[in-house]
Amino acid sequence: MATSSSYPQMPLQFIMTDDIGRFYINKDTAKVLGRITKPLVVVAIAGKYRTGKSFLMNRLAAEEVNPALNRYKMHGFVTKRSGGSSRHHIEEPDKEEFANVRSMVKNWNLTGYGRFEQNKPKAGPALHTLLQTREIGVSSTISGFSLGNTVQSHTKGIWVWPVCHPRDEKKCLLLLDTEGLGDVEKANGEYDIWLFVMAVLLSNILVYNTVGTLDHSGLEQLQYVKDMAQYVKARVGSHEDNSNNLDKYFPSLIICLRDFSLKLELNGSPCTADNYMEHCFKIRKSETQRGREEANKSFNKERELMCHYFKKRKCFMFPMPVNPEDLSKLETIPDRDLKPGFLEVANEFTSHIYQEVKYKNIDGVILTGQLFLQVAELYVAAQRSGDMVCIENTRVQVVQLANLQAVEDAKALYQRQMESKEVYLPLKLWQLHQHHERCMEQALDLFYSHAVLDRDHKHEKELMEHMETTYLKLVKQNKQRSQEKCRIRLTELYGLVDERYQDFMQPGGFMKYEAMMKKIEVDYHDTTGLGDEMATMYKEFLEQKKDSGKAIQMVDNTLTRVQQQEIENKQKEKIMALQMKTMKEEQINQKMEILFLKNQCKKLQNTFGKYAQVIKTNTDENIQEIQQNHDEMMQSESKKKCTIS
C-alpha cells in the first residue's frame, strides 16, 4: 500500500503528445501510479492557458507535500525526486532559521517545470540542508506544478501528482494539471477537445479556471461539453440521445473565477458566487429581434448541456491576489503579502476539495492507481485511433482485468491456507468444516477488497466454485487418509492374533480369541487421530475376520450349539450397531454440511453487504438493483446446495 512517503514529491508527466497531437502515457509515471492501492479522489483542472491553474493545484498539494514549509504558507515546495532513498539525514529546522524564510525564497528564480534555482543563499545550516536535499546522484529542487510567466502555455499534455489525502489517509488525492486550452500553437483543432474529454472522464472533481466574468469568453472552453457526445458514448452501439446518457459519468464542477473585480449584485440585490454562476447558466428568453433566433438557440443549447452534464456545481470568485505587476511572481509571494480577500477564497476552495468523500469510479467501479491507469490507457488508445471513447467497454475491460487478478489472488490464498492442514490429516469433518470456513472468509475478504463491482457475480461464482471443489477434494483426501490410518492400526492390533492363531484352534480356544478381539476393539477405539472412518473401517474389519472366527468356533468342540448361536447373534448385533453408528454419523455430517452452507451464504451476504455499502457511501452509484441481483443469486445457490436427495 502506498504511503505518503512513497508518493512522488513532485508532479510527473502523465499524458504526453507527439508531433501530430496523438496522446501517449509516460511509462515511468505509469509505474508510479500502478503502485497506488488506495482508492482515488481525482481532481483535474482545465481552462484557458495563462490563467493560474497550476497555482490552485499547488495549493491543494501543499499540506501533504511539505508540512514544514507549509506552516509558513509557502506555495513552492521543497521536494525530493522519486527513485531511491536519501543518503542524507534531514534535521528538524530550527524556528529561528525560518525567521527570514519568506525573504530568502524571493532570491530563488523560477526556471523550467516548476523548479527554482537559488541566486544568493543566505540560510542557516538546517534550512540549507532542507533546500539542498537530494536523492542518490540527483540534486533536489523546489517543485510544484509549473506556473510560467509568458504568453505561451507552459504545461504540456497532462501532469499528475498523487499525494496522501489531507483529511482521510485511506484515500489518495490525485491532482491532474492539464495543458491550457486555447493555445494557438496546438497541433490540431481537436486537441483541446480531447484534453477537455480526458480531464472530464478521468476526474470526479473538475476545476474550471477562468478570468474575469462568466460571459461567453469566460465559458468558452467549458462549452466543449457540446462536442462531448461526438467523442464519448455511454453504451456499445448507442448513438441516439447519447448526450442524455453521459451525465452520470461527469464529475462535479467547480468554477474558479479569477481576478474578479465587479460588485456581486443581481437585479440590484447582493448575491453569492453560486447565485452569479446559476444566473450565467440561465436560458435566454426568445428574442423578438430578427436574426437573433439562431444565436439564442446555440446559446441555450450550450447552457442546457452544461446544466445537464454538471448537475453538481459550485463557484469560487477570487479577487486579484496582488498588484498586477507582481502576478508573475505569485508562487514566491508569502501568504502575508497576498490580499486577505484572495486568501480567504483560496482557503475555502481547498477546504471544499478536501471534504469531497466520493471516490473516482465508473459505474460503481472504484478506481485505485492500477485501475485508473488502465482506464487512462483505454481513453488514450481511443484518441490515438480516432475512435469514440466507450464508457461501457472501458468498465467491462477494467472489471475483467481487476477481477481476474482478484480471483487468482484469492484462490492462491485459500489454496495455501487449506494445504497447511494436509499434514494434520485425518481430521474430524467438523474440524475440516471450520478450517474451510475460516479460509473461505479470508479469501472472500481479499477478493472483495481487490475486486471491482462484479455485477453478474461471474468472478464471485468462479471463486466459490474453486473453493468448493478444493474443499471437496480435501474432504475426499481426509476420508482416504482416515481409512488408511484405520487399516494400519487394525493390522497392527490384529498382528498378535495372527501370531497365536494356531493356539486358538483347540478346545477352549474361541473364548481366548474373543477376549483378544475385545481387547483389539478397546485399543482401537482408544486410538486418537484416526478420523471419521473409525466405525466404518471397524465394521469392515469384522466382516473380513468373520470367517476366521467361525473356523475357530467350529474347532472348539467345548461350545454347545446354543452358545455358538448366541455368539453369532452377538456378532450380528455388533455389526448392526456399527452400521447404525455409521448412519448416525453420516446424518450428523449432513446436518453440519447444511448448517455450514447456510452460514456460508449468510457470511457471503454480510461480506458483500459491507462491500456494497462502501460502494454506496463512496460513489454516486445506486446499487439497489445490484444488491437485489446478488441476494437472488445467493438464495438460488443456497437452495441448490442445501437440497439433499
C-alpha positions in Angstrom: 0.0 0.0 0.0 1.3 3.4 -1.0 2.1 5.7 1.9 2.7 9.4 1.9 6.4 8.8 1.9 6.2 6.6 -1.2 4.3 9.1 -3.3 6.4 11.2 -5.6 7.5 14.6 -4.2 6.8 16.4 -7.4 4.4 16.4 -10.4 5.1 13.8 -13.1 4.4 13.9 -16.8 1.5 11.6 -17.4 -0.3 12.0 -20.8 2.1 13.4 -23.4 1.7 14.2 -27.1 3.7 13.5 -30.2 4.3 15.9 -33.1 0.9 15.4 -34.6 -1.1 15.6 -31.4 -1.6 12.0 -30.5 -1.6 11.1 -26.8 0.7 8.6 -25.1 1.3 7.7 -21.5 4.7 8.2 -19.8 5.9 4.7 -18.9 7.8 5.8 -15.7 4.7 7.6 -14.4 2.6 4.6 -15.2 4.8 2.5 -12.8 4.3 5.0 -10.0 0.5 5.1 -10.5 0.4 1.3 -10.7 1.7 1.0 -7.2 -1.1 3.1 -5.6 -3.5 0.7 -3.9 -5.7 3.3 -2.2 -9.0 4.5 -3.8 -8.5 7.7 -5.6 -10.1 11.1 -5.4 -9.2 12.7 -8.7 -9.1 16.5 -9.1 -8.5 17.8 -12.6 -8.2 21.4 -13.6 -8.9 22.8 -17.0 -9.2 26.2 -18.6 -7.6 28.8 -20.8 -3.8 28.9 -20.7 -2.1 31.5 -18.5 -5.0 31.8 -16.0 -3.2 30.4 -12.9 -4.4 26.8 -13.0 -1.2 25.4 -11.6 -1.2 27.8 -8.7 -4.5 26.3 -7.4 -3.3 22.8 -7.8 -0.1 23.6 -5.8 -2.3 25.0 -3.0 -4.1 21.6 -2.9 -0.8 19.7 -2.7 0.8 22.0 -0.2 -0.5 20.4 3.0 0.8 16.9 2.3 3.9 17.6 0.3 5.9 19.6 2.8 4.2 20.3 6.2 7.4 22.1 7.5 7.3 24.8 4.8 3.5 24.7 4.6 3.3 26.1 8.2 4.7 29.3 6.7 2.0 29.2 3.9 4.5 29.0 1.0 3.4 27.8 -2.4 6.7 26.4 -3.7 7.7 23.0 -2.2 10.9 21.5 -1.1 10.8 18.1 -2.6 12.8 15.0 -3.4 12.9 13.4 -6.8 11.5 9.9 -6.9 13.7 6.9 -7.2 15.8 5.7 -4.3 16.2 6.6 -0.7 18.0 9.7 0.5 21.5 9.3 1.8 21.2 12.5 3.8 19.6 12.8 7.2 17.4 16.0 7.4 17.3 17.5 10.8 14.3 19.4 12.0 14.9 23.1 11.1 15.2 25.5 14.0 12.4 28.0 14.1 14.9 30.9 14.2 16.4 29.7 10.9 12.9 30.0 9.3 12.6 33.6 10.5 13.6 35.0 7.2 12.5 32.1 5.0 10.0 34.2 3.0 12.5 36.8 2.1 15.1 34.1 1.1 12.6 32.3 -1.2 12.4 35.6 -3.1 16.0 35.1 -4.0 15.1 31.9 -5.9 14.2 32.2 -9.6 11.5 30.1 -11.3 13.0 28.0 -14.1 11.8 25.0 -16.1 8.9 23.0 -15.0 8.1 24.4 -11.5 11.8 24.5 -10.4 13.6 27.1 -8.5 17.3 28.0 -8.6 19.0 29.9 -5.9 20.7 33.2 -6.6 22.0 34.2 -3.1 21.6 31.6 -0.5 21.6 33.1 3.0 20.1 30.3 5.1 21.2 28.6 8.3 22.5 25.0 8.0 19.2 23.3 8.8 17.3 25.2 6.2 20.1 25.0 3.7 20.1 21.2 4.2 16.3 21.1 3.7 16.5 23.1 0.5 19.5 21.1 -0.8 18.2 17.7 0.0 18.9 15.3 -2.9 18.5 11.7 -3.9 21.3 9.5 -5.0 23.1 11.3 -7.8 20.2 13.8 -8.3 20.1 17.3 -6.9 17.0 18.4 -5.2 14.7 21.2 -6.4 11.7 23.0 -5.1 9.0 21.6 -7.3 5.3 22.1 -7.9 3.0 22.4 -10.9 4.7 24.7 -13.4 3.4 28.3 -13.3 5.4 30.1 -16.1 5.1 33.7 -16.8 5.0 34.1 -20.5 2.1 34.3 -23.1 2.7 30.6 -24.0 1.0 27.6 -22.5 3.6 26.3 -20.0 2.1 22.9 -19.0 2.1 20.4 -21.9 -0.3 17.5 -22.0 -1.5 16.3 -18.6 0.7 16.2 -15.5 -0.2 14.2 -12.4 0.7 14.4 -8.7 -0.6 11.8 -6.3 -0.5 12.9 -2.6 -1.9 11.5 0.6 -5.4 12.9 1.1 -5.1 15.6 3.9 -8.4 14.6 5.5 -8.5 10.8 5.0 -5.4 8.6 5.0 -7.4 5.8 3.4 -7.6 7.8 0.2 -5.1 9.1 -2.4 -5.7 12.7 -3.7 -4.7 12.6 -7.4 -4.1 16.0 -8.9 -4.2 16.4 -12.7 -2.9 19.7 -14.3 -4.0 19.9 -17.9 -2.4 21.9 -20.6 -4.0 25.3 -21.1 -6.8 25.4 -23.6 -6.9 27.8 -26.5 -3.2 28.0 -27.2 -2.6 28.9 -30.9 0.4 26.6 -31.0 -1.7 23.4 -30.7 -1.2 20.6 -33.2 -4.8 20.5 -34.4 -8.3 21.7 -33.8 -9.4 18.6 -31.9 -6.5 18.6 -29.5 -8.2 21.0 -27.0 -11.4 19.0 -27.1 -9.6 15.8 -26.3 -7.7 17.4 -23.4 -11.1 18.5 -22.1 -12.5 15.0 -22.6 -9.6 13.5 -20.7 -10.0 16.0 -17.8 -13.7 15.2 -17.5 -13.5 11.4 -17.8 -10.5 10.9 -15.6 -11.7 13.1 -12.7 -14.5 13.1 -10.2 -13.9 16.8 -9.4 -13.3 19.2 -12.4 -12.0 22.6 -11.6 -12.7 25.0 -14.4 -10.4 28.1 -14.2 -11.2 31.3 -16.0 -10.5 35.0 -15.6 -12.9 38.0 -15.4 -16.6 37.2 -15.7 -18.7 34.2 -16.8 -19.6 35.7 -20.1 -19.3 34.0 -23.5 -15.5 34.4 -23.3 -15.2 33.1 -19.7 -17.2 30.0 -20.5 -15.6 29.4 -23.9 -13.6 26.3 -23.0 -16.4 24.9 -20.8 -18.6 24.9 -23.9 -16.6 22.0 -25.2 -19.3 19.9 -23.5 -21.5 20.4 -26.6 -19.0 18.3 -28.5 -18.6 15.5 -25.9 -21.2 13.3 -27.5 -19.1 13.2 -30.7 -16.1 11.8 -28.8 -17.7 9.7 -26.0 -20.6 7.3 -25.8 -22.0 5.6 -22.8 -23.0 2.3 -24.2 -21.9 0.0 -27.0 -23.8 0.8 -30.2 -25.6 3.8 -28.7 -25.7 6.9 -30.9 -29.2 8.2 -30.5 -29.7 10.5 -27.4 -26.1 9.7 -26.5 -25.8 13.1 -24.7 -28.6 12.1 -22.3 -26.7 9.0 -21.1 -23.3 10.7 -20.4 -24.2 12.9 -17.5 -23.8 10.1 -14.9 -20.1 9.9 -15.8 -19.4 13.6 -15.5 -17.6 14.9 -12.4 -18.8 17.6 -10.1 -17.9 21.1 -11.4 -16.1 23.8 -9.5 -15.7 27.1 -11.4 -12.9 29.3 -10.2 -13.3 32.9 -11.4 -10.0 34.7 -11.1 -9.3 38.4 -10.8 -13.0 39.1 -10.3 -13.5 42.8 -9.6 -17.2 43.5 -10.2 -19.7 44.1 -7.4 -21.7 40.9 -6.7 -25.2 42.0 -7.4 -28.2 40.7 -9.4 -31.1 43.0 -10.1 -29.8 45.4 -7.5 -29.6 42.9 -4.7 -26.4 41.2 -3.2 -25.8 37.7 -4.3 -23.4 34.8 -3.7 -20.8 33.4 -6.1 -23.1 30.4 -6.7 -26.1 32.7 -7.5 -24.0 34.5 -10.0 -22.9 31.2 -11.7 -26.5 30.0 -11.9 -27.5 33.3 -13.4 -24.9 32.9 -16.1 -26.1 29.4 -16.8 -29.7 30.6 -17.3 -31.5 30.1 -20.6 -32.2 33.2 -22.6 -35.7 34.1 -23.4 -36.9 34.1 -27.0 -35.7 37.2 -28.9 -38.1 39.2 -30.9 -35.4 40.8 -32.9 -34.8 39.3 -36.3 -31.5 37.5 -36.7 -31.2 36.6 -33.0 -33.1 33.3 -33.1 -30.2 31.1 -34.2 -27.8 32.7 -31.8 -30.2 32.2 -28.9 -30.7 28.6 -29.8 -27.0 27.9 -29.8 -26.6 29.8 -26.5 -29.4 28.0 -24.8 -28.3 24.6 -26.1 -24.8 25.1 -24.6 -26.3 26.2 -21.3 -28.7 23.3 -21.2 -25.9 20.8 -21.8 -23.7 22.3 -19.2 -26.5 22.2 -16.6 -27.4 18.6 -17.7 -23.9 17.3 -17.6 -22.7 19.2 -14.5 -25.6 18.7 -12.1 -23.4 19.3 -9.0 -21.6 22.6 -9.4 -20.1 25.4 -7.3 -18.4 28.7 -7.9 -15.5 30.5 -6.2 -14.7 34.1 -7.0 -11.1 35.1 -6.5 -10.2 38.8 -6.3 -6.9 40.0 -7.5 -4.2 38.4 -5.2 -1.6 41.1 -5.6 -0.9 44.1 -7.7 -0.9 43.3 -11.4 2.9 43.8 -11.8 3.5 41.1 -9.2 1.3 38.4 -10.7 4.3 36.7 -12.5 5.9 36.2 -9.1 2.7 34.8 -7.4 4.2 31.5 -6.4 7.1 33.0 -4.4 5.0 35.6 -2.6 4.2 34.6 1.0 0.7 34.5 2.2 1.1 37.5 4.4 1.7 39.6 1.3 -1.3 38.3 -0.5 -4.6 40.2 -0.3 -6.8 38.9 2.6 -9.8 38.5 0.3 -7.9 36.3 -2.1 -6.5 34.2 0.8 -10.0 33.7 2.2 -11.4 32.4 -1.0 -8.3 30.2 -1.6 -8.7 28.5 1.8 -12.4 28.0 1.2 -11.6 26.4 -2.2 -9.0 23.9 -0.7 -11.3 23.0 2.2 -14.2 22.3 -0.2 -12.0 19.9 -2.3 -10.6 18.2 0.8 -14.2 17.5 2.1 -15.0 15.5 -1.1 -15.8 12.0 0.1 -16.6 10.3 -3.2 -14.1 8.1 -4.9 -13.4 8.2 -8.6 -15.5 5.4 -10.1 -17.0 4.1 -13.3 -20.5 2.6 -12.7 -19.5 1.8 -9.1 -16.0 0.5 -10.1 -13.8 2.3 -7.5 -10.5 3.2 -9.1 -7.2 2.5 -7.5 -3.9 3.6 -9.1 -3.7 0.5 -11.4 -7.3 0.7 -12.5 -7.0 4.4 -13.1 -4.0 3.7 -15.3 -5.9 1.1 -17.3 -8.8 3.5 -17.8 -6.4 6.2 -19.0 -4.7 3.8 -21.4 -8.1 2.9 -22.9 -9.0 6.5 -23.4 -5.6 7.3 -24.9 -5.9 4.4 -27.3 -9.3 5.8 -28.5 -7.8 9.2 -29.0 -4.8 7.8 -31.0 -7.0 5.7 -33.2 -9.7 8.4 -33.7 -12.4 6.2 -32.2 -15.1 7.2 -29.7 -14.4 6.5 -26.1 -17.0 3.9 -24.9 -17.6 4.0 -21.2 -19.3 0.6 -21.1 -16.4 -1.0 -22.9 -14.0 0.7 -20.5 -15.8 -0.5 -17.4 -16.1 -4.1 -18.8 -12.4 -4.3 -19.5 -11.4 -2.8 -16.2 -13.7 -5.1 -14.3 -12.5 -8.1 -16.2 -8.8 -7.3 -15.6 -9.2 -6.4 -11.9 -11.5 -9.3 -11.1 -9.4 -11.9 -12.8 -6.4 -10.8 -10.7 -8.6 -10.6 -7.6 -9.9 -14.2 -8.2 -6.4 -15.5 -8.7 -5.0 -13.9 -5.6 -8.0 -15.2 -3.5 -7.6 -18.7 -4.9 -3.9 -18.7 -4.1 -4.6 -17.6 -0.5 -7.3 -20.2 0.0 -5.1 -22.9 -1.5 -2.2 -22.0 0.7 -4.3 -21.9 3.9 -6.1 -25.2 3.1 -2.9 -27.0 2.2 -1.4 -26.1 5.5 -3.8 -28.5 7.1 -2.8 -31.5 4.9 0.0 -32.6 7.3 -2.6 -32.9 10.1 -5.0 -35.2 8.2 -7.1 -37.0 9.0 -9.3 -34.6 10.9 -12.9 -34.8 12.1 -15.2 -33.5 9.4 -16.4 -30.6 11.6 -12.8 -29.5 12.2 -12.3 -29.5 8.4 -15.5 -27.5 8.0 -14.3 -24.9 10.5 -10.9 -24.6 8.8 -12.6 -24.3 5.4 -14.9 -21.6 6.7 -12.0 -19.5 8.1 -10.0 -19.9 4.8 -13.0 -19.1 2.7 -13.8 -15.9 4.8 -10.2 -14.7 4.3 -10.2 -15.4 0.6 -13.5 -13.6 0.2 -12.3 -10.6 2.2 -9.2 -10.5 -0.1 -11.4 -10.8 -3.2 -13.8 -8.1 -2.3 -11.0 -5.8 -1.2 -9.3 -6.1 -4.6 -12.2 -6.8 -6.9 -14.4 -4.2 -8.5 -18.2 -4.4 -8.7 -18.9 -7.8 -10.2 -22.4 -7.1 -11.5 -23.2 -10.6 -12.8 -21.2 -12.3 -10.0 -19.2 -14.3 -12.6 -15.9 -14.0 -10.7 -17.5 -14.4 -7.3 -19.1 -17.7 -8.6 -15.8 -18.8 -10.1 -14.0 -18.2 -6.7 -16.8 -20.0 -4.8 -16.7 -23.0 -7.2 -13.0 -23.2 -6.9 -13.1 -23.2 -3.1 -15.9 -25.8 -3.0 -14.0 -28.1 -5.5 -10.8 -27.7 -3.5 -12.7 -28.4 -0.2 -14.4 -31.5 -1.6 -11.0 -32.8 -2.8 -9.6 -32.3 0.7 -12.7 -34.0 2.2 -12.1 -37.0 0.0 -8.4 -36.9 0.8 -9.2 -36.7 4.5 -11.5 -39.7 4.2 -8.9 -41.7 2.4 -6.3 -40.8 4.9 -8.6 -41.8 7.7 -9.3 -45.2 6.1 -5.6 -45.7 5.5 -4.7 -45.0 9.2 -7.5 -47.1 10.5 -6.4 -50.1 8.4 -2.8 -49.7 9.5 -3.9 -49.5 13.2 -6.2 -52.6 12.9 -3.5 -54.5 11.1 -1.1 -53.7 14.0 -3.5 -54.7 16.6 -4.5 -58.0 14.9 -0.9 -59.0 14.5 -0.9 -60.7 17.9 -4.0 -62.8 16.8 -2.2 -63.9 13.7 0.8 -64.9 15.7 -1.3 -67.1 18.1 -3.8 -68.3 15.5 -2.8 -72.0 15.9 -3.2 -71.7 19.7 -6.9 -70.9 19.2 -7.5 -74.0 17.0 -8.2 -76.2 20.0 -10.9 -76.8 22.7 -11.4 -73.6 24.7 -9.6 -71.5 22.1 -12.6 -69.5 20.9 -13.0 -67.8 24.3 -9.4 -66.8 24.3 -9.8 -65.5 20.7 -12.9 -63.5 21.8 -11.0 -61.9 24.7 -8.3 -60.8 22.4 -10.7 -59.4 19.8 -12.4 -57.5 22.6 -9.0 -56.0 23.6 -8.4 -55.1 20.0 -11.8 -53.3 19.9 -10.9 -51.3 23.1 -7.4 -50.4 22.0 -8.6 -49.4 18.5 -11.3 -47.0 19.9 -8.8 -45.6 22.3 -6.5 -44.6 19.5 -6.7 -40.9 18.6 -6.3 -39.2 15.2 -8.0 -41.9 13.1 -10.7 -39.6 11.7 -14.3 -40.1 11.0 -13.9 -43.5 9.3 -13.2 -45.4 12.5 -16.7 -47.1 12.8 -16.9 -47.9 9.1 -13.4 -49.4 9.0 -14.0 -51.4 12.1 -17.2 -52.8 10.6 -15.3 -53.7 7.5 -12.6 -55.3 9.7 -15.1 -57.5 11.5 -16.6 -58.6 8.2 -13.2 -59.6 6.9 -12.3 -61.6 10.1 -15.8 -63.3 10.4 -14.6 -66.5 8.6 -11.6 -66.8 10.8 -13.7 -66.6 13.9 -16.1 -69.2 12.6 -13.3 -71.6 11.9 -12.0 -71.3 15.4 -15.6 -71.6 16.7 -16.1 -74.9 14.8 -12.9 -76.4 16.1 -13.7 -75.5 19.7 -15.9 -78.5 20.4 -16.4 -77.5 24.0 -19.0 -74.9 22.9 -22.6 -76.1 22.7 -24.8 -75.3 19.7 -26.7 -72.8 21.9 -23.6 -71.0 22.8 -22.5 -70.9 19.2 -25.8 -69.4 18.2 -25.5 -66.8 20.9 -22.0 -65.8 19.7 -23.3 -65.5 16.1 -26.2 -63.3 17.2 -23.9 -61.1 19.3 -21.6 -60.6 16.3 -24.6 -59.7 14.1 -25.8 -57.2 16.7 -22.4 -55.7 16.9 -22.2 -55.2 13.1 -25.7 -53.8 13.1 -24.8 -51.4 15.9 -21.8 -50.3 13.9 -24.0 -49.7 10.9 -26.4 -47.6 12.9 -23.5 -45.6 14.4 -22.1 -45.0 10.9 -25.5 -43.9 9.6 -26.0 -41.5 12.5 -22.5 -40.0 12.0 -23.4 -39.5 8.3 -26.7 -37.8 9.2 -24.8 -35.6 11.7 -22.3 -34.7 9.0 -25.1 -33.9 6.5 -26.8 -31.7 9.0 -23.5 -30.0 9.7 -23.0 -29.5 6.0 -26.4 -27.9 5.6 -25.8 -25.7 8.6 -22.4 -24.8 7.2 -23.8 -23.9 3.8 -26.5 -21.7 5.3 -23.9 -20.0 7.5 -21.7 -19.7 4.4 -24.5 -17.9 2.5 -25.1 -15.6 5.4 -21.4 -14.7 5.6 -21.3 -14.1 1.9 -24.3 -11.8 2.2 -22.7 -9.9 5.0 -19.3 -9.7 3.2 -21.0 -8.5 0.0 -23.2 -6.1 2.0 -20.1 -4.4 3.6 -18.6 -4.1 0.1 -21.8 -2.7 -1.3 -22.0 -0.2 1.5 -18.5 1.0 0.6 -19.7 1.5 -3.0 -22.9 3.3 -1.9 -21.0 5.6 0.6 -18.1 6.5 -1.6 -19.6 6.7 -5.0 -22.7 8.2 -6.6 -23.7 4.7 -7.8 -27.2 3.4 -7.0 -26.6 -0.2 -6.1 -30.1 -1.3 -5.1 -30.5 -3.4 -8.2 -27.0 -4.9 -7.8 -27.8 -5.8 -4.2 -31.1 -7.4 -5.3 -29.4 -9.5 -8.0 -26.8 -10.7 -5.5 -29.5 -11.7 -3.0 -31.4 -13.7 -5.6 -28.2 -15.4 -6.8 -27.2 -16.4 -3.2 -30.7 -17.7 -2.4 -30.6 -19.8 -5.6 -27.2 -21.2 -4.7 -28.3 -21.9 -1.1 -31.4 -23.8 -2.2 -29.4 -25.8 -4.7 -26.7 -26.8 -2.3 -28.9 -27.5 0.7 -31.2 -29.9 -1.2 -30.2 -33.5 -0.1 -31.6 -36.3 -2.2 
